[in-house]
Amino acid sequence: MTTSPESEHPIKAYGYAARDTSGSLSPLTFSRRDTGEKDVRFKVLFCGICHTDLHFVKDEFGITKYPITPGHEIVGVVTEVGCKVEKFKVGDKVGVGCLVGSCRSCQSCATDHEQHCPKTVGTYGTPDFDGTQTHGGFSDHMVTDEHFVLRWPENLPLDSGAPLLCAGITTYSPLRYFGLDKPGTKVGVVGLGGLGHAAVKFAKAFGAEVTVFSTSPAKEQEALEGLKADHFINSKDEHQMQAAYGTLNGIIDTVSANHPTAPLLSALAPFGKLVLLGAPPKPLEVATISLIIGNKTVAGSGAGGIKETQEMLDFAAEHGITADVEVIPIDYVNTAMERLIKSDVKYRFVIDVANSLKAE
């Protein structure tokens, strides 16, 4: 007999969940496990809305099991810790990002790349080690192994800092890994949304010269005046693209829609790197000769491991980096999802969970 989400664990929880491919979210009573000896339980204060949440609630990846409670940009305050927890105490501000579990013994885990562990447990919508499905931050509280809990820097805002747990680390990590974090490096950012605006902020903090590529000329002012990018290129303008030929050491491509790579590869200097963060529905076409000439690289990158995510949060706090957010109550979440489809947000929705989620 299948156990319902409401009764499979002893601690009652409450959140918003999707129940079918319509993606419509509504209140759900479910349950969370007891606080284990290495667990941290915390009250959720804020949770960002990532485009991945939209993919999952609509089952656009074909792997969703309903009901699903999304949210992996979660900030809260600790309410209980297990008897063997060493890093946190009641009252601490904490964060949880994309991961809540891994095997802790494979090569990826041993080198602080838990995101590549073959037994990674996602923050929501994936089987936990006990076989039950994980539930994310569109909920009143979380319970997570302390290894996957982030210490929240004292001077980092909770609401506008929450999206850093996905959008932040997803852009910080490739800038670091591919050596685009050196002062004077010339970095391009394709797309000016949740990921793109974070990429600009981190690249500028590293001392890079940043060029924003967008198909929307209306975003030029946002890029140059709002985000302090150094250059803006309308990627539909052949003359502007030609002027960028061979100028960039690396490009962070955040676009999830189908788009040509040839003009971007042309903008790279020799040994330049085109790093893909978005996941277009159709395969991208790459002419091999465009890689051979100039020893160029096309690579992909996802979120970082726990150690690197903590490093990113500390760096953001030191340099005053936060996301540009629109804070909403949780009962606005379906409207927010509809607006997200239209890219009608600058640049991240964040749910004020603590002040708007009330158990029925």
VENHU-V259603 format. One record per residue. N is the residue number from 0. RES is the residue in three letters. PSI is psi in whole degrees, -180 to 180 (999 if undefined). Layout:
n = {N,N}
res = {RES,RES}
psi = {PSI,PSI}
This chain:
n = {0,1,2,3,4,5,6,7,8,9,10,11,12,13,14,15,16,17,18,19,20,21,22,23,24,25,26,27,28,29,30,31,32,33,34,35,36,37,38,39,40,41,42,43,44,45,46,47,48,49,50,51,52,53,54,55,56,57,58,59,60,61,62,63,64,65,66,67,68,69,70,71,72,73,74,75,76,77,78,79,80,81,82,83,84,85,86,87,88,89,90,91,92,93,94,95,96,97,98,99,100,101,102,103,104,105,106,107,108,109,110,111,112,113,114,115,116,117,118,119,120,121,122,123,124,125,126,127,128,129,130,131,132,133,134,135,136,137,138,139,140,141,142,143,144,145,146,147,148,149,150,151,152,153,154,155,156,157,158,159,160,161,162,163,164,165,166,167,168,169,170,171,172,173,174,175,176,177,178,179,180,181,182,183,184,185,186,187,188,189,190,191,192,193,194,195,196,197,198,199,200,201,202,203,204,205,206,207,208,209,210,211,212,213,214,215,216,217,218,219,220,221,222,223,224,225,226,227,228,229,230,231,232,233,234,235,236,237,238,239,240,241,242,243,244,245,246,247,248,249,250,251,252,253,254,255,256,257,258,259,260,261,262,263,264,265,266,267,268,269,270,271,272,273,274,275,276,277,278,279,280,281,282,283,284,285,286,287,288,289,290,291,292,293,294,295,296,297,298,299,300,301,302,303,304,305,306,307,308,309,310,311,312,313,314,315,316,317,318,319,320,321,322,323,324,325,326,327,328,329,330,331,332,333,334,335,336,337,338,339,340,341,342,343,344,345,346,347,348,349,350,351,352,353,354,355,356,357,358,359}
res = {MET,THR,THR,SER,PRO,GLU,SER,GLU,HIS,PRO,ILE,LYS,ALA,TYR,GLY,TYR,ALA,ALA,ARG,ASP,THR,SER,GLY,SER,LEU,SER,PRO,LEU,THR,PHE,SER,ARG,ARG,ASP,THR,GLY,GLU,LYS,ASP,VAL,ARG,PHE,LYS,VAL,LEU,PHE,CYS,GLY,ILE,CYS,HIS,THR,ASP,LEU,HIS,PHE,VAL,LYS,ASP,GLU,PHE,GLY,ILE,THR,LYS,TYR,PRO,ILE,THR,PRO,GLY,HIS,GLU,ILE,VAL,GLY,VAL,VAL,THR,GLU,VAL,GLY,CYS,LYS,VAL,GLU,LYS,PHE,LYS,VAL,GLY,ASP,LYS,VAL,GLY,VAL,GLY,CYS,LEU,VAL,GLY,SER,CYS,ARG,SER,CYS,GLN,SER,CYS,ALA,THR,ASP,HIS,GLU,GLN,HIS,CYS,PRO,LYS,THR,VAL,GLY,THR,TYR,GLY,THR,PRO,ASP,PHE,ASP,GLY,THR,GLN,THR,HIS,GLY,GLY,PHE,SER,ASP,HIS,MET,VAL,THR,ASP,GLU,HIS,PHE,VAL,LEU,ARG,TRP,PRO,GLU,ASN,LEU,PRO,LEU,ASP,SER,GLY,ALA,PRO,LEU,LEU,CYS,ALA,GLY,ILE,THR,THR,TYR,SER,PRO,LEU,ARG,TYR,PHE,GLY,LEU,ASP,LYS,PRO,GLY,THR,LYS,VAL,GLY,VAL,VAL,GLY,LEU,GLY,GLY,LEU,GLY,HIS,ALA,ALA,VAL,LYS,PHE,ALA,LYS,ALA,PHE,GLY,ALA,GLU,VAL,THR,VAL,PHE,SER,THR,SER,PRO,ALA,LYS,GLU,GLN,GLU,ALA,LEU,GLU,GLY,LEU,LYS,ALA,ASP,HIS,PHE,ILE,ASN,SER,LYS,ASP,GLU,HIS,GLN,MET,GLN,ALA,ALA,TYR,GLY,THR,LEU,ASN,GLY,ILE,ILE,ASP,THR,VAL,SER,ALA,ASN,HIS,PRO,THR,ALA,PRO,LEU,LEU,SER,ALA,LEU,ALA,PRO,PHE,GLY,LYS,LEU,VAL,LEU,LEU,GLY,ALA,PRO,PRO,LYS,PRO,LEU,GLU,VAL,ALA,THR,ILE,SER,LEU,ILE,ILE,GLY,ASN,LYS,THR,VAL,ALA,GLY,SER,GLY,ALA,GLY,GLY,ILE,LYS,GLU,THR,GLN,GLU,MET,LEU,ASP,PHE,ALA,ALA,GLU,HIS,GLY,ILE,THR,ALA,ASP,VAL,GLU,VAL,ILE,PRO,ILE,ASP,TYR,VAL,ASN,THR,ALA,MET,GLU,ARG,LEU,ILE,LYS,SER,ASP,VAL,LYS,TYR,ARG,PHE,VAL,ILE,ASP,VAL,ALA,ASN,SER,LEU,LYS,ALA,GLU}
psi = {130,132,139,155,-26,-25,1,-19,163,-19,121,139,163,139,-165,135,154,145,-8,-180,-5,-25,2,130,140,166,142,131,125,-154,156,159,163,157,111,173,-21,15,152,125,136,150,130,127,-51,151,126,160,116,154,-26,-34,-42,-44,-44,-44,-25,4,42,-13,-8,21,2,137,123,152,151,128,105,-174,111,28,76,130,139,-171,133,131,-19,144,150,164,-18,11,132,-26,-12,156,164,134,-14,145,134,167,155,132,-129,-16,143,4,153,174,-25,11,-14,176,-39,-45,-39,-23,21,31,56,-24,-17,4,135,-13,27,139,115,158,-27,155,13,157,130,177,-21,4,-13,161,139,150,138,-157,1,55,168,-30,166,157,123,141,135,-26,-29,12,135,139,128,122,141,-37,14,120,146,-46,-54,-11,-25,-45,-15,-23,-13,-65,-35,-55,-31,-24,-36,-44,-51,-32,-41,-50,-38,15,27,23,19,140,136,-11,140,112,133,146,121,121,131,70,-145,-47,-45,-44,-31,-39,-42,-45,-43,-43,-42,-39,-29,-11,15,158,117,131,126,130,131,149,-4,105,-25,-17,0,-45,-41,-44,-48,-42,-42,-46,-4,30,157,-31,155,135,126,108,-6,-9,109,-36,-42,-41,-39,-36,-24,-1,124,25,-16,141,-27,155,129,111,110,2,133,-2,161,134,154,143,-23,-45,-33,-41,-33,-29,-12,141,166,139,16,162,127,112,120,124,-29,164,83,151,-25,150,142,146,131,122,123,-38,-28,-17,-39,-46,108,1,50,160,137,125,166,161,142,-157,164,179,-180,-44,-44,-34,-40,-41,-43,-44,-42,-39,-43,-43,-41,-34,8,34,124,169,154,119,158,112,132,157,159,-25,-1,1,-38,-38,-40,-41,-41,-40,-34,-39,-36,5,34,61,141,101,0,131,139,127,128,82,-47,-35,-2,-16,112,126,137,999}
